[in-house]
């Protein structure tokens, strides 16, 4: 039973890592700072501004 669980965990972990690598390969990932710059958000509380936009459904 323990070997079966370990085998399943191993398969799921490998699949996750493969999907993560594929996602990173196909998408541009930005830091918070880069994302705020793209949206032209200024100021010290850029994270809060981005959170507020997301909460309000910006872009959907």
DSSP file (Angstrom, degrees, kcal/mol; ACC not computed):
  #  RESIDUE AA STRUCTURE BP1 BP2  ACC     N-H-->O    O-->H-N    N-H-->O    O-->H-N    TCO  KAPPA ALPHA  PHI   PSI    X-CA   Y-CA   Z-CA
    1    1 A X     >        0   0    0      0, 0.0     4,-2.2     0, 0.0     5,-0.2   0.000 360.0 360.0 360.0 -45.3    0.0    0.0    0.0
    2    2 A X  H  >  +     0   0    0      1,-0.2     4,-2.4     2,-0.2     5,-0.2   0.889 360.0  51.3 -63.2 -40.1    2.8    2.4    0.9
    3    3 A X  H  > S+     0   0    0      2,-0.2     4,-2.4     1,-0.2    -1,-0.2   0.879 108.9  51.9 -64.0 -37.8    4.6    1.7   -2.3
    4    4 A X  H  > S+     0   0    0      2,-0.2     4,-2.4     1,-0.2    -2,-0.2   0.912 110.7  47.0 -65.4 -43.5    1.4    2.3   -4.3
    5    5 A X  H  X S+     0   0    0     -4,-2.2     4,-2.7     2,-0.2    -2,-0.2   0.909 112.9  49.3 -64.2 -42.4    0.9    5.7   -2.6
    6    6 A X  H  X S+     0   0    0     -4,-2.4     4,-2.4     2,-0.2    -2,-0.2   0.897 111.2  49.9 -63.9 -40.8    4.6    6.6   -3.2
    7    7 A X  H  X S+     0   0    0     -4,-2.4     4,-2.3     2,-0.2    -2,-0.2   0.918 112.0  47.6 -64.0 -44.3    4.3    5.7   -6.8
    8    8 A X  H  X S+     0   0    0     -4,-2.4     4,-2.6     2,-0.2     5,-0.2   0.919 112.0  49.9 -63.0 -44.3    1.1    7.7   -7.3
    9    9 A X  H  X S+     0   0    0     -4,-2.7     4,-2.6     1,-0.2    -2,-0.2   0.910 110.4  51.0 -60.0 -43.0    2.7   10.7   -5.5
   10   10 A X  H  X S+     0   0    0     -4,-2.4     4,-2.3     2,-0.2    -1,-0.2   0.907 110.9  47.3 -62.0 -44.5    5.7   10.4   -7.8
   11   11 A X  H  X S+     0   0    0     -4,-2.3     4,-2.5     2,-0.2    -2,-0.2   0.928 113.5  47.9 -64.2 -45.8    3.6   10.3  -11.0
   12   12 A X  H  X S+     0   0    0     -4,-2.6     4,-2.5     1,-0.2    -2,-0.2   0.895 111.6  50.3 -63.9 -40.3    1.6   13.3   -9.8
   13   13 A X  H  X S+     0   0    0     -4,-2.6     4,-2.4    -5,-0.2    -1,-0.2   0.918 111.1  48.6 -63.8 -43.4    4.7   15.3   -8.9
   14   14 A X  H  X S+     0   0    0     -4,-2.3     4,-2.3     2,-0.2    -2,-0.2   0.919 112.1  48.9 -62.9 -44.3    6.3   14.5  -12.3
   15   15 A X  H  X S+     0   0    0     -4,-2.5     4,-2.6     2,-0.2     5,-0.2   0.919 110.9  50.8 -61.2 -43.9    3.1   15.6  -14.2
   16   16 A X  H  X S+     0   0    0     -4,-2.5     4,-2.6     1,-0.2    -2,-0.2   0.930 111.1  47.6 -59.5 -46.6    2.9   18.8  -12.2
   17   17 A X  H  X S+     0   0    0     -4,-2.4     4,-2.3     1,-0.2    -1,-0.2   0.870 111.9  50.4 -65.0 -36.9    6.5   19.6  -12.9
   18   18 A X  H  X S+     0   0    0     -4,-2.3     4,-2.2     2,-0.2    -1,-0.2   0.923 112.9  45.8 -65.2 -44.0    6.0   18.9  -16.6
   19   19 A X  H  X S+     0   0    0     -4,-2.6     4,-2.4     2,-0.2    -2,-0.2   0.877 112.0  51.7 -67.5 -37.3    2.9   21.1  -16.8
   20   20 A X  H  X S+     0   0    0     -4,-2.6     4,-2.5    -5,-0.2    -2,-0.2   0.926 110.4  48.2 -63.7 -45.2    4.6   23.9  -14.8
   21   21 A X  H  X S+     0   0    0     -4,-2.3     4,-2.2     1,-0.2    -2,-0.2   0.898 111.9  50.0 -62.3 -41.2    7.6   23.8  -17.3
   22   22 A X  H  X S+     0   0    0     -4,-2.2     4,-1.7     2,-0.2    -2,-0.2   0.904 110.6  49.8 -64.0 -42.5    5.2   23.9  -20.2
   23   23 A X  H  X S+     0   0    0     -4,-2.4     4,-1.1     1,-0.2     3,-0.2   0.939 111.8  47.4 -61.6 -48.1    3.3   26.8  -18.8
   24   24 A X  H  < S+     0   0    0     -4,-2.5     3,-0.3     1,-0.2    -1,-0.2   0.873 110.7  52.9 -62.7 -37.5    6.5   28.8  -18.1
   25   25 A X  H  < S+     0   0    0     -4,-2.2    -1,-0.2     1,-0.2    -2,-0.2   0.849 116.3  38.7 -64.8 -34.9    7.7   28.0  -21.7
   26   26 A X  H  < S+     0   0    0     -4,-1.7     2,-0.4    -3,-0.2    -1,-0.2   0.474 112.6  57.3 -98.9  -3.9    4.5   29.3  -23.2
   27   27 A X  S  < S-     0   0    0     -4,-1.1     2,-0.6    -3,-0.3    -1,-0.0  -0.956  74.4-124.4-132.2 147.6    3.8   32.4  -21.0
   28   28 A X        -     0   0    0     -2,-0.4     2,-0.5     2,-0.0    -3,-0.1  -0.805  28.2-155.9 -87.9 121.2    5.6   35.5  -20.1
   29   29 A X        -     0   0    0     -2,-0.6     2,-0.3    -5,-0.2    -5,-0.0  -0.855   9.8-164.3-101.4 132.1    5.8   35.8  -16.3
   30   30 A X        -     0   0    0     -2,-0.5     2,-0.1     4,-0.0    -2,-0.0  -0.852  17.9-123.6-115.5 148.7    6.2   39.2  -14.8
   31   31 A X     >  -     0   0    0     -2,-0.3     4,-2.7     1,-0.1     5,-0.2  -0.376  39.8-101.4 -74.7 167.6    7.3   40.3  -11.4
   32   32 A X  H  > S+     0   0    0      1,-0.2     4,-2.7     2,-0.2     5,-0.2   0.916 125.1  50.7 -56.1 -44.1    4.9   42.6   -9.5
   33   33 A X  H  > S+     0   0    0      2,-0.2     4,-2.2     1,-0.2    -1,-0.2   0.918 111.2  46.5 -62.4 -45.6    7.0   45.6  -10.4
   34   34 A X  H  > S+     0   0    0      2,-0.2     4,-2.2     1,-0.2    -1,-0.2   0.899 113.3  50.0 -63.8 -41.1    7.1   44.7  -14.1
   35   35 A X  H  X S+     0   0    0     -4,-2.7     4,-1.7     2,-0.2    -2,-0.2   0.926 110.5  48.9 -64.3 -45.5    3.3   44.1  -14.1
   36   36 A X  H  <>S+     0   0    0     -4,-2.7     5,-2.8     1,-0.2     4,-0.4   0.896 109.8  52.7 -61.6 -40.5    2.6   47.4  -12.4
   37   37 A X  H ><5S+     0   0    0     -4,-2.2     3,-1.2     1,-0.2    -1,-0.2   0.917 106.7  52.5 -60.6 -43.1    4.8   49.1  -15.0
   38   38 A X  H 3<5S+     0   0    0     -4,-2.2    -1,-0.2     1,-0.3    -2,-0.2   0.856 113.3  43.9 -61.5 -35.1    2.9   47.5  -17.8
   39   39 A X  T 3<5S-     0   0    0     -4,-1.7    -1,-0.3    -5,-0.1    -2,-0.2   0.442 113.0-122.6 -87.6  -0.6   -0.4   48.8  -16.3
   40   40 A X  T < 5 +     0   0    0     -3,-1.2     2,-0.6    -4,-0.4    -3,-0.2   0.878  52.6 162.7  58.5  41.6    1.3   52.2  -15.7
   41   41 A X      < -     0   0    0     -5,-2.8    -1,-0.2    -6,-0.1     2,-0.2  -0.818  15.7-171.2 -92.0 125.1    0.5   52.0  -11.9
   42   42 A X        +     0   0    0     -2,-0.6     3,-0.2    -3,-0.1     2,-0.1  -0.622  32.3  54.8-110.5 169.0    2.6   54.4  -10.0
   43   43 A X  S    S-     0   0    0     -2,-0.2     3,-0.4     1,-0.2    -2,-0.0  -0.309  88.0 -71.0 102.0 178.4    3.2   55.0   -6.3
   44   44 A X  S    S+     0   0    0      1,-0.2     3,-0.3    -2,-0.1     2,-0.3   0.699 119.8  59.1 -84.7 -21.5    4.4   53.0   -3.3
   45   45 A X     >  +     0   0    0      1,-0.2     4,-1.9    -3,-0.2    -1,-0.2  -0.304  60.0 136.4-106.9  48.8    1.2   50.9   -2.9
   46   46 A X  H  >  +     0   0    0     -3,-0.4     4,-2.4    -2,-0.3     5,-0.2   0.861  69.9  56.4 -64.0 -36.8    1.3   49.2   -6.3
   47   47 A X  H  > S+     0   0    0     -3,-0.3     4,-2.4     1,-0.2    -1,-0.2   0.921 107.6  48.2 -61.8 -43.6    0.5   45.8   -4.8
   48   48 A X  H  > S+     0   0    0      2,-0.2     4,-2.4     1,-0.2    -1,-0.2   0.891 110.6  51.8 -64.1 -39.8   -2.7   47.2   -3.2
   49   49 A X  H  X S+     0   0    0     -4,-1.9     4,-2.3     2,-0.2    -2,-0.2   0.908 110.8  47.2 -63.8 -42.4   -3.7   48.9   -6.5
   50   50 A X  H  X S+     0   0    0     -4,-2.4     4,-2.5     2,-0.2    -2,-0.2   0.909 111.4  51.5 -65.8 -42.1   -3.2   45.6   -8.4
   51   51 A X  H  X S+     0   0    0     -4,-2.4     4,-2.6     1,-0.2    -2,-0.2   0.924 110.1  49.4 -58.8 -45.1   -5.2   43.7   -5.8
   52   52 A X  H  X S+     0   0    0     -4,-2.4     4,-2.0     2,-0.2    -2,-0.2   0.911 110.4  49.8 -62.6 -43.9   -8.0   46.2   -6.0
   53   53 A X  H  <>S+     0   0    0     -4,-2.3     5,-2.7     2,-0.2     4,-0.4   0.922 112.5  47.6 -60.5 -43.9   -8.1   46.0   -9.8
   54   54 A X  H ><5S+     0   0    0     -4,-2.5     3,-1.2     1,-0.2    -2,-0.2   0.916 110.8  51.1 -63.7 -43.3   -8.2   42.2   -9.7
   55   55 A X  H 3<5S+     0   0    0     -4,-2.6    -1,-0.2     1,-0.3    -2,-0.2   0.848 108.7  52.0 -62.6 -35.3  -11.0   42.3   -7.0
   56   56 A X  T 3<5S-     0   0    0     -4,-2.0    -1,-0.3    -5,-0.2    -2,-0.2   0.485 121.1-108.2 -82.3  -2.6  -13.0   44.7   -9.2
   57   57 A X  T X 5 -     0   0    0     -3,-1.2     3,-2.1    -4,-0.4    -3,-0.2   0.816  44.5-168.3  83.0  31.7  -12.7   42.3  -12.2
   58   58 A X  T 3 <S+     0   0    0     -5,-2.7    -1,-0.2     1,-0.3    -5,-0.0  -0.297  71.2  10.3 -54.2 128.1  -10.3   44.4  -14.3
   59   59 A X  T 3         0   0    0      1,-0.1    -1,-0.3    -2,-0.0    -2,-0.1   0.484 360.0 360.0  83.6   2.7  -10.0   43.0  -17.8
   60   60 A X    <         0   0    0     -3,-2.1    -2,-0.1     0, 0.0    -1,-0.1   0.460 360.0 360.0-110.1 360.0  -12.9   40.5  -17.5
